[in-house]
């Protein structure tokens, strides 16, 4: 009888590597995403790859902000329903519903002026 141990070891190693790959952030799903505001885009301005959106809650979400002027930097990450999108603010439009996680810096009092770390576009039904 031939020794099948190397085959089992190879299958186990492949399964472990796949799990590490998906968990390490190389997958497309958002991990540890905590939005600071969720609402509708009411204004959009672009300047090349960067831009600005004004996001306003349509109902009380219980999140940190109800209205925010969100700066889209070259470091901002974009998702659509949790799936990674291109790195261009041109995919955002007035009337879209988004969730935004900020970098942490707040520049003004109301509406707050913040930089977006992650913008997650929510499609209908979300």
N, C-alpha and C positions, 0 to 999 in steps of 0.2 A: 504494500500500500504506500503510495507516494505521500510525502509530507505536504499538507495543505496550509501549514502555518504561514508561509510567506504571502499567500494570497489573502488570508484574513488580515494580516498586518497591513498590507497595502490598502485594502478596503477601509480599514479603520483609520489609517493615516489620511486617506482622501476625504473621509467624512469629517475628520477634525479640521483639516485645512479649509474645507468649504465653510464650516461653521465659523472659523476665525475670520475668514474673508468677509462673510456677511455681517458679522457682529462688529467688525472693526470700522464700519462706516463706509466701506467700499460699496455697499448695497445702495439702493435708491430710497429707502424709507427714512423718514426723519427719526432721529434718536435723541432723547432728552430735550425735546422741543417744548418750551414753555412760553406761549405767547403773552405779550404784555398788552396787546390790544387786538380786538377782532371787530371788523366792521367793513363798511363800504368805502371805496375810494371815491371821494367827492371832487378832487382836483389832481391833475397830473401835469408835471413839468419835466422836460428832459434836457440834458446838456451832454450830448455824446453818450457815453456808457453810464454816466451818473444821472441822477434826477431827484425828484421830490414828489411825494404823494401826500395828500391830506386824507387821513383815515378817520371816519366817525362811526361810533357804535350806532346801530339801528335800534337795539334794545339793550338793556342792562346785562352785561356779560359777567360782571363781577371781577373783571380783570383790572390791571393797574391803571389804565387810561381809558377815557371815553372819547377822546379826540386827540390826534397827534399829527404833527407835521413830520413826516418820516423821510429822512435823507437816504437815498440809495447810493451807496458808495461802490467802488470797484471791488470791495471785499464782500458785498452782500451776496448771499446765496438765495437762489430762487427754487421753489418747489410748486407743484400743482397737485393738490390732494395727496401730498406726501411723496411725490415722485420728483426727482431732480430735473430741473429745467435748465435752459441756457442761461448764461450770465449776462442778460441784457434786460434793462428795465423797460424796453420797448414792448414787452409782452403784457404790461400792465395797462389797464384802461379804466376810465371813469365808469362807475357802476359795479365794478367787480367787488366781490367780497374776499377779504384777505385776513390772515392772521400775521402779526408781526412780532418777532422777538428782537429786542433792541440790544445794542452793545453795552448799555449801562449808563452812558452819559446823557444827562438831560440839560439842555441849554436855556430854556425859558420856562415860564410858569404855565401859561395857557394860551393856545394849546401848546403842549410840550413840543420841543424840537429835539428829535432824537435821530441816531443813526441806526439803520436796520442791519441786524446780523443775519436774520432769516426772514424771508417773505414767503408765506405759503398761500397760494391762490386756492380758494374754495369754490368748487363748481356747484351748480344747483343741487339741492338736496342734502348738502353737508351742513 
